[in-house]
Every structure is written in structure tokens, then in C-alpha cells.
Amino acid sequence: MYVKILNESGYDEAMLGLSLSYGAPIEAAQTRAKLLAFKQGGHNKFLEAIMLWLEIQAPRYWWVQADTYRLCTKQSESTMHTIMKRELAFSDFQDGIDSRILCVLNEAITNKEFTWVKHHLPEGFLQKRVWCLSYKALQNIIQQRKTHKLAEWHSFIISVLNQADYPEFLMEAPCE
Ligand SMILES: Cc1cc2nc3c(=O)[nH]c(=O)nc-3n(C[C@H](O)[C@H](O)[C@H](O)COP(=O)(O)OP(=O)(O)OC[C@H]3O[C@@H](n4cnc5c(N)ncnc54)[C@H](O)[C@@H]3O)c2cc1C
């Protein structure tokens, strides 16, 4: 699995918007933003104005969980269009695949058994998508998934926090 932040946009505009609420200069809004980032009930609405675009390659069992988040847009590789175009390899799966299963899948691809391949494709098959979402949606995801059983959520969160321009809006610093 890998996660790459392709782009972020909207911070300056979000700070300008926040400064209007308080009749304060932008520098003061930036300080206030850090205090408001984790206050729900409308206080952290400015996070909805800061957008990110993530490129992610992840197994389909992880995407199933990621798909429960609705306030976002995803564009994905299509198995409908590409699954029959080439033989599959170990590297197409999270942590590889049993060689016997791989062999059977590739036999079906050679025999052009599209429906069979779709029915039997393992959940570990890696799929790339571009995920567009706001800081608000991403903060919610991180809060909900930071103690999740799937190791991929931990990889996702660490990668995002390492690359984000404003990780302080996504994860609260631990109390000292
Ligand atoms: C550990 C874990 C296990 C889970 N297991 C299951 C499960 O077994 N089955 C299952 O179905 N779900 C499951 N969920 C999914 C969960 O119920 C949420 O749907 C999912 O986490 C998305 O969260 P969200 O609604 O906060 O995020 P988003 O979908 O991004 O929504 C963000 C915010 O917008 C609001 N919102 C979004 N759409 C609308 C709308 N149309 N109208 C009004 N408000 C809206 C939401 O209420 C939320 O406050 C699980 C979640 C976790 C963390």
C-alpha cells in the first residue's frame, strides 16, 4: 500500500474566511484556527474549505472500508476495463498471493473467462485511486480509524500526517 498527497489547496482562503467571522487579521485567524480545529458543532467549518488530493494504492478490502466515507470524490482504476488485459503477478496483491490461486486466475484470464475472474478476484488485489476530500472529512476518518484492527489504516494515517501541510488540523497533539 502507498499513499501520496498530490496536492492541497484552500488554506489561505479558509483563513480569510475565518478572519471575517472574528473581524480579525489573518495572522490572528491562523492562531484561532489551531484552537478551533477539533471543536465540532460548526466551529471547525473552515476545515471544509481546505481540500486534498491523495493518490492511494491499496487492497480492495481496505477500499471497502474507505468507501463508507461519503463526503469525498474518488476516481479509480477499473477492473472492468483492465483485468483481462494481462496476466496477474504476485505484486498485484497485498502481501502477494498463493501461487496456486494466481495460476488458476491467470488460466481464466487466458481463457477469457471475465465473469469468473471478477467473481474470484481476491480482496487483497491492489487498486489505485485518487481520493479528493477536505481536511474536515480527513480529520473525521483519522479520528475514527486511529485504533483500527487493520494495519493499513495505521499506514494510511502515518503517511498522511507525514505529508500533510497542516497535520495539526488532523490529529490532536497528545496532552503533556
Ligand atoms: C470501526 C468501524 C466499524 C464500522 N463498521 C460498520 C459496519 O459494519 N457497517 C456499516 O454500515 N458501517 C460501519 N462503519 C461505518 C460508519 O458507520 C460510518 O458510516 C463511516 O465511518 C463514515 O463516517 P461518517 O458518516 O462520519 O463520514 P462521512 O460519510 O464522510 O460523513 C461526514 C459527516 O457528514 C454527515 N453526512 C454524510 N452524509 C450525510 C447525509 N446524506 N445526510 C446528513 N449528514 C450526512 C455524517 O453524519 C458525518 O457527520 C464503521 C465505522 C468504524 C469506524
The ligand as an SDF file (V2000), in Angstrom:
LIG
                    3D

 53 58  0  0  0  0  0  0  0  0999 V2000
  -14.5580    0.6950   13.3860 C   0  0  0  0  0  0  0  0  0  0  0  0
  -15.7270    0.9930   12.4700 C   0  0  0  0  0  0  0  0  0  0  0  0
  -16.5610   -0.0380   12.0760 C   0  0  0  0  0  0  0  0  0  0  0  0
  -17.6570    0.2270   11.2240 C   0  0  0  0  0  0  0  0  0  0  0  0
  -18.4560   -0.8040   10.8530 N   0  0  0  0  0  0  0  0  0  0  0  0
  -19.5080   -0.5690   10.0380 C   0  0  0  0  0  0  0  0  0  0  0  0
  -20.3770   -1.6200    9.6220 C   0  0  0  0  0  0  0  0  0  0  0  0
  -20.1810   -2.7730    9.9910 O   0  0  0  0  0  0  0  0  0  0  0  0
  -21.3870   -1.3390    8.7860 N   0  0  0  0  0  0  0  0  0  0  0  0
  -21.6520   -0.0680    8.3270 C   0  0  0  0  0  0  0  0  0  0  0  0
  -22.6170    0.1500    7.5960 O   0  0  0  0  0  0  0  0  0  0  0  0
  -20.8520    0.9560    8.6860 N   0  0  0  0  0  0  0  0  0  0  0  0
  -19.8020    0.7360    9.5240 C   0  0  0  0  0  0  0  0  0  0  0  0
  -18.9790    1.7510    9.8870 N   0  0  0  0  0  0  0  0  0  0  0  0
  -19.1480    2.9990    9.1400 C   0  0  0  0  0  0  0  0  0  0  0  0
  -19.7160    4.1360    9.9180 C   0  0  0  0  0  0  0  0  0  0  0  0
  -20.9870    3.8780   10.3710 O   0  0  0  0  0  0  0  0  0  0  0  0
  -19.7120    5.4030    9.0390 C   0  0  0  0  0  0  0  0  0  0  0  0
  -20.6710    5.3010    8.0160 O   0  0  0  0  0  0  0  0  0  0  0  0
  -18.3940    5.6640    8.3830 C   0  0  0  0  0  0  0  0  0  0  0  0
  -17.3710    5.5090    9.3090 O   0  0  0  0  0  0  0  0  0  0  0  0
  -18.4360    7.0710    7.7740 C   0  0  0  0  0  0  0  0  0  0  0  0
  -18.3770    8.0010    8.8250 O   0  0  0  0  0  0  0  0  0  0  0  0
  -19.0900    9.3910    8.7310 P   0  0  0  0  0  0  0  0  0  0  0  0
  -20.5270    9.2720    8.4370 O   0  0  0  0  0  0  0  0  0  0  0  0
  -18.6990   10.1360    9.9740 O   0  0  0  0  0  0  0  0  0  0  0  0
  -18.2600   10.0770    7.4830 O   0  0  0  0  0  0  0  0  0  0  0  0
  -18.7590   10.7550    6.1670 P   0  0  0  0  0  0  0  0  0  0  0  0
  -19.5870    9.8270    5.3710 O   0  0  0  0  0  0  0  0  0  0  0  0
  -17.5510   11.3330    5.4940 O   0  0  0  0  0  0  0  0  0  0  0  0
  -19.6790   11.9190    6.6770 O   0  0  0  0  0  0  0  0  0  0  0  0
  -19.1400   13.0120    7.4040 C   0  0  0  0  0  0  0  0  0  0  0  0
  -20.2390   13.7300    8.1390 C   0  0  0  0  0  0  0  0  0  0  0  0
  -21.2660   14.1400    7.2510 O   0  0  0  0  0  0  0  0  0  0  0  0
  -22.5200   13.5990    7.6800 C   0  0  0  0  0  0  0  0  0  0  0  0
  -23.2760   13.1680    6.4980 N   0  0  0  0  0  0  0  0  0  0  0  0
  -22.7940   12.4700    5.4390 C   0  0  0  0  0  0  0  0  0  0  0  0
  -23.7620   12.2410    4.5500 N   0  0  0  0  0  0  0  0  0  0  0  0
  -24.8840   12.7880    5.0600 C   0  0  0  0  0  0  0  0  0  0  0  0
  -26.2240   12.8620    4.6490 C   0  0  0  0  0  0  0  0  0  0  0  0
  -26.6300   12.3330    3.4900 N   0  0  0  0  0  0  0  0  0  0  0  0
  -27.1010   13.4920    5.4350 N   0  0  0  0  0  0  0  0  0  0  0  0
  -26.7180   14.0330    6.5990 C   0  0  0  0  0  0  0  0  0  0  0  0
  -25.4680   14.0030    7.0750 N   0  0  0  0  0  0  0  0  0  0  0  0
  -24.5680   13.3920    6.3200 C   0  0  0  0  0  0  0  0  0  0  0  0
  -22.2020   12.4140    8.5850 C   0  0  0  0  0  0  0  0  0  0  0  0
  -23.1850   12.1590    9.5430 O   0  0  0  0  0  0  0  0  0  0  0  0
  -20.9090   12.8530    9.2240 C   0  0  0  0  0  0  0  0  0  0  0  0
  -21.1630   13.6740   10.3430 O   0  0  0  0  0  0  0  0  0  0  0  0
  -17.9010    1.5440   10.7570 C   0  0  0  0  0  0  0  0  0  0  0  0
  -17.0560    2.5620   11.1730 C   0  0  0  0  0  0  0  0  0  0  0  0
  -15.9840    2.3150   12.0180 C   0  0  0  0  0  0  0  0  0  0  0  0
  -15.0790    3.4450   12.4300 C   0  0  0  0  0  0  0  0  0  0  0  0
  1  2  1  0
  2  3  1  0
  2 52  2  0
  3  4  2  0
  4  5  1  0
  4 50  1  0
  5  6  2  0
  6  7  1  0
  6 13  1  0
  7  8  2  0
  7  9  1  0
  9 10  1  0
 10 11  2  0
 10 12  1  0
 12 13  2  0
 13 14  1  0
 14 15  1  0
 14 50  1  0
 15 16  1  0
 16 17  1  0
 16 18  1  0
 18 19  1  0
 18 20  1  0
 20 21  1  0
 20 22  1  0
 22 23  1  0
 23 24  1  0
 24 25  2  0
 24 26  1  0
 24 27  1  0
 27 28  1  0
 28 29  2  0
 28 30  1  0
 28 31  1  0
 31 32  1  0
 32 33  1  0
 33 34  1  0
 33 48  1  0
 34 35  1  0
 35 36  1  0
 35 46  1  0
 36 37  1  0
 36 45  1  0
 37 38  2  0
 38 39  1  0
 39 40  1  0
 39 45  2  0
 40 41  1  0
 40 42  2  0
 42 43  1  0
 43 44  2  0
 44 45  1  0
 46 47  1  0
 46 48  1  0
 48 49  1  0
 50 51  2  0
 51 52  1  0
 52 53  1  0
M  END
$$$$
